[in-house]
Amino acid sequence: MPDPSTYRPAPGTLPDQPGVYKFRDEHGRVVYVGKAKSLRSRLSSYFQDITALHPRTRQMVTTAAHVEWTTVTTEVEALQLEYSWIKEFDPRFNVRYRDDKSYPSLAVTLYEEYPRLQVMRGPKRKGVRYFGPYAHAWAIRETLDLLLRVFPARTCSAGVFKRAGQIGRPCLLGYIGKCSAPCVGRVSAQEHREIVEDFCDFMAGKTDQLLRRLDKQMAAAAAELEFEKAARIRDDMGALTRAMEKQAVVFGDGTDADVVAFSQDELEAAVQVFHVRGGRVRGQRGWVVDKVPIDGIEVTTGELVEQFATQIYGGEYAEDVPREVLVPALPDDAEALETWLGERRGARVSLRVPQRGDKRSLMETVARNAGQSLAQHKLRRASDLTARSLALSELQGALSLDDAPLRIECFDVSHVQGTDVVASLVVFEDGLARKSEYRRFALRNVDGGDDTAWMHEVVHRRFARYLAERPAPGDDVGDPIDPINPATGRPRKFAYPPNLLVVDGGAPQVAAAARALAGLGITDIALAGLAKRLEEVWLTGADEPVILPRTSEGLYLLQRVRDEAHRFAITYHRQRRSKSMLASVLDGVPGLGETRRRALLARFGSLKRLRAASVDDLVAVPGIGRQTAESLVSALHADDAMPEPAVDPTTGEIIEDNRPVESANRGQR
């Protein structure tokens, strides 16, 4: 464990200026990023008596092995640089806003020729307009069900839409009037887009104008004695009114604001946000974050507000910064934060604490929601955190490790009879999957093609890269490895070693991995293998496996790591096998050169999709003529018209097979 005094900056070297600083561990990995009005004052606080530091701060400074800083001219620049570094390095000791649940949004895919209305979760995509998030997916579907009679836009998937166009019949929604059926040409693409744009205007709060327009249309229809049309418009207005009633009006002046509140204890804080647009609550979202002490003291509510604003409005909500952000307390550099938010929005943003009236009442409601969220999270987290800590502790004891395996890497190999051999590498940190560091390998030229040779190859490749990317012995610790490769501009893939390396298999696979490590001169990484048959744990050079109890949390963690590696490997293997099968089929079709085969691979991607394609679909691929397309369809469906072989009903053996030899052999395989 590094001693902070060993990397403390020399007296007089710390500037008394605003800036941003990074703490790195012994491998050069950034573990914490912070900003300060005075770098001298802030950084000096980390190097006081270690016993006086907050436990979380103490853990950070003892994990780090080096500190570096960059000076800036203003606090706004410091805020911008801190945000960009947190996004780039993802430091483990910085506050991370993780959702206490997954919130759905109502999404409109404006990038498509015929935009689709759908429920969508996860990160935002370009060309998609979002409304929400909502507390429940059923709330979106209920709202959609009311509005589709007024705005009959497409809600079906791409497959359903294409199939309806091919058969010339719309789906049920098209028959009952809840879809304008652009799939069969009832409306043009432009007319359908106008319907979608009216829907977006209504969801964005432009309701009065739409209701007035419908009222005029109803009056005109009644004057023309078209009473059925007038009645239908009246029902549409009623549906719009009911949809509006579901969104509570909280401000009568059409306020656009985000109302933010916190509920916190010594270690964690729950954040709740109500998104108010046009005076109505349009969505709600929540997070739970760890509180990372600054200057060795507790994080204040104002500092939580700053961390929330920079991470949320700097990330997925960058396009949704409102005119006003209502918070329970202002940070010390509130003016700089307002300026930064204004730059993100492109207009002035007000950051303030409501004191009275409706806004204060709504703030209290949001705070109550935050309190309930924290209570629910603590009930869930108690068991999860305890189980993960127990699992790491059990593995440390059972495998005789010096420290708890905070970083576990696992390898698995996937193939079919030695073809399309691939391998996967998954990473777990603190008992949780870190998917951004997963890696996959394609193995081609390996002598002695068996599982042990392939395992040796992939372990050797991974740790050869690790040796190439880590600082060489004797390098100045003050100049650690840059996580960004200057040659490629991308993050380095293999710069950090695991505490425990796990391979999927028994003693032979463990021995192969051990030979790979020994050949590279690596002796400080623990190695274990998990055999599937009896879930035995094999160690290097051991004659007998380690048997963990079936109820062991440590065994459960190893199983999850192994199963995740297997899932990741077999997914990659299936992708490669599908492409190789497609390539082999294309090789036998006359008239298909390398360029045309690449075009077909890029267009369809798999043999299943290519078999389902029609001649017209194939002709649409650049370079494919009708004659070539017909030859390809004939080759793909050559087996369809062949008679099935006669089979003995008692033994199941083939007693007569009239198929060609090549086809019969392929079927038996």
CORCOR-V272396 format. One record per residue. N is the residue number from 1. PHI is phi in whole degrees, 0 to 359 (NA if undefined). Layout:
N;PHI, N;PHI
This chain:
1;NA, 2;298, 3;265, 4;304, 5;292, 6;285, 7;237, 8;294, 9;301, 10;297, 11;303, 12;88, 13;270, 14;278, 15;282, 16;267, 17;222, 18;294, 19;180, 20;233, 21;233, 22;232, 23;260, 24;242, 25;272, 26;293, 27;264, 28;87, 29;280, 30;288, 31;252, 32;203, 33;233, 34;214, 35;232, 36;204, 37;291, 38;229, 39;298, 40;298, 41;291, 42;292, 43;291, 44;298, 45;293, 46;283, 47;249, 48;280, 49;306, 50;297, 51;288, 52;272, 53;280, 54;297, 55;307, 56;292, 57;293, 58;298, 59;296, 60;293, 61;289, 62;276, 63;282, 64;287, 65;229, 66;196, 67;229, 68;219, 69;212, 70;226, 71;273, 72;227, 73;265, 74;227, 75;291, 76;296, 77;297, 78;298, 79;296, 80;295, 81;291, 82;299, 83;299, 84;294, 85;290, 86;297, 87;293, 88;284, 89;259, 90;49, 91;292, 92;288, 93;265, 94;278, 95;298, 96;238, 97;275, 98;248, 99;294, 100;283, 101;197, 102;266, 103;262, 104;274, 105;232, 106;271, 107;248, 108;238, 109;277, 110;292, 111;285, 112;276, 113;298, 114;244, 115;304, 116;243, 117;263, 118;203, 119;276, 120;220, 121;241, 122;88, 123;295, 124;284, 125;244, 126;290, 127;80, 128;243, 129;260, 130;247, 131;232, 132;124, 133;287, 134;258, 135;287, 136;220, 137;294, 138;295, 139;294, 140;293, 141;295, 142;294, 143;296, 144;298, 145;298, 146;287, 147;272, 148;294, 149;290, 150;269, 151;239, 152;285, 153;266, 154;290, 155;235, 156;276, 157;286, 158;297, 159;294, 160;295, 161;298, 162;292, 163;295, 164;297, 165;293, 166;290, 167;271, 168;78, 169;229, 170;284, 171;280, 172;301, 173;299, 174;293, 175;284, 176;264, 177;86, 178;258, 179;209, 180;282, 181;55, 182;292, 183;297, 184;249, 185;83, 186;294, 187;229, 188;279, 189;299, 190;293, 191;295, 192;295, 193;295, 194;296, 195;299, 196;295, 197;294, 198;297, 199;298, 200;297, 201;298, 202;296, 203;293, 204;279, 205;106, 206;275, 207;269, 208;299, 209;298, 210;293, 211;295, 212;296, 213;295, 214;294, 215;297, 216;295, 217;296, 218;294, 219;296, 220;295, 221;294, 222;294, 223;295, 224;272, 225;64, 226;268, 227;289, 228;295, 229;295, 230;297, 231;294, 232;294, 233;295, 234;300, 235;295, 236;297, 237;296, 238;295, 239;296, 240;296, 241;296, 242;295, 243;295, 244;292, 245;293, 246;287, 247;254, 248;295, 249;278, 250;249, 251;231, 252;279, 253;264, 254;70, 255;295, 256;251, 257;205, 258;249, 259;256, 260;244, 261;218, 262;233, 263;228, 264;216, 265;233, 266;291, 267;249, 268;224, 269;220, 270;260, 271;243, 272;235, 273;230, 274;255, 275;267, 276;254, 277;229, 278;63, 279;82, 280;244, 281;284, 282;267, 283;188, 284;215, 285;209, 286;218, 287;222, 288;233, 289;232, 290;279, 291;266, 292;262, 293;298, 294;244, 295;61, 296;76, 297;240, 298;297, 299;285, 300;275, 301;297, 302;298, 303;291, 304;297, 305;299, 306;296, 307;297, 308;297, 309;297, 310;291, 311;282, 312;282, 313;283, 314;271, 315;252, 316;291, 317;256, 318;300, 319;271, 320;244, 321;291, 322;277, 323;291, 324;219, 325;239, 326;264, 327;229, 328;284, 329;203, 330;266, 331;287, 332;297, 333;256, 334;299, 335;296, 336;296, 337;293, 338;299, 339;298, 340;296, 341;296, 342;298, 343;293, 344;293, 345;275, 346;86, 347;201, 348;294, 349;236, 350;259, 351;245, 352;208, 353;256, 354;291, 355;255, 356;202, 357;82, 358;298, 359;292, 360;293, 361;296, 362;294, 363;301, 364;294, 365;295, 366;297, 367;296, 368;296, 369;297, 370;296, 371;297, 372;294, 373;297, 374;295, 375;297, 376;294, 377;297, 378;295, 379;294, 380;287, 381;291, 382;304, 383;290, 384;296, 385;295, 386;297, 387;295, 388;294, 389;297, 390;295, 391;298, 392;296, 393;294, 394;296, 395;295, 396;300, 397;286, 398;292, 399;261, 400;57, 401;272, 402;291, 403;227, 404;295, 405;285, 406;291, 407;238, 408;243, 409;242, 410;226, 411;249, 412;215, 413;245, 414;228, 415;194, 416;234, 417;50, 418;80, 419;253, 420;50, 421;285, 422;226, 423;221, 424;234, 425;229, 426;243, 427;233, 428;239, 429;239, 430;55, 431;81, 432;239, 433;293, 434;245, 435;293, 436;294, 437;251, 438;295, 439;223, 440;225, 441;230, 442;256, 443;256, 444;238, 445;256, 446;240, 447;289, 448;64, 449;298, 450;217, 451;300, 452;291, 453;295, 454;293, 455;296, 456;300, 457;297, 458;288, 459;295, 460;298, 461;296, 462;296, 463;275, 464;294, 465;294, 466;298, 467;295, 468;289, 469;260, 470;276, 471;297, 472;288, 473;302, 474;94, 475;294, 476;296, 477;297, 478;288, 479;234, 480;289, 481;296, 482;279, 483;297, 484;262, 485;289, 486;295, 487;287, 488;251, 489;76, 490;249, 491;297, 492;293, 493;269, 494;229, 495;279, 496;240, 497;275, 498;274, 499;280, 500;219, 501;255, 502;245, 503;243, 504;277, 505;150, 506;257, 507;300, 508;298, 509;293, 510;296, 511;297, 512;296, 513;295, 514;295, 515;297, 516;295, 517;294, 518;296, 519;297, 520;266, 521;78, 522;263, 523;234, 524;252, 525;242, 526;289, 527;229, 528;210, 529;233, 530;245, 531;276, 532;289, 533;300, 534;244, 535;54, 536;272, 537;255, 538;257, 539;250, 540;298, 541;73, 542;276, 543;279, 544;234, 545;282, 546;271, 547;255, 548;268, 549;302, 550;298, 551;269, 552;290, 553;293, 554;295, 555;295, 556;298, 557;294, 558;299, 559;296, 560;296, 561;295, 562;297, 563;295, 564;292, 565;297, 566;295, 567;299, 568;294, 569;290, 570;289, 571;296, 572;293, 573;298, 574;296, 575;298, 576;291, 577;295, 578;297, 579;291, 580;291, 581;297, 582;297, 583;296, 584;294, 585;294, 586;292, 587;298, 588;270, 589;263, 590;294, 591;91, 592;257, 593;273, 594;298, 595;295, 596;292, 597;297, 598;297, 599;296, 600;293, 601;299, 602;293, 603;282, 604;256, 605;81, 606;213, 607;294, 608;298, 609;292, 610;292, 611;297, 612;281, 613;284, 614;270, 615;299, 616;297, 617;298, 618;289, 619;296, 620;291, 621;282, 622;304, 623;92, 624;260, 625;273, 626;295, 627;296, 628;295, 629;297, 630;295, 631;296, 632;293, 633;298, 634;297, 635;292, 636;290, 637;248, 638;296, 639;279, 640;294, 641;270, 642;283, 643;292, 644;287, 645;290, 646;284, 647;236, 648;291, 649;294, 650;269, 651;259, 652;80, 653;277, 654;283, 655;256, 656;206, 657;226, 658;265, 659;285, 660;300, 661;301, 662;299, 663;293, 664;296, 665;296, 666;296, 667;293, 668;291, 669;294
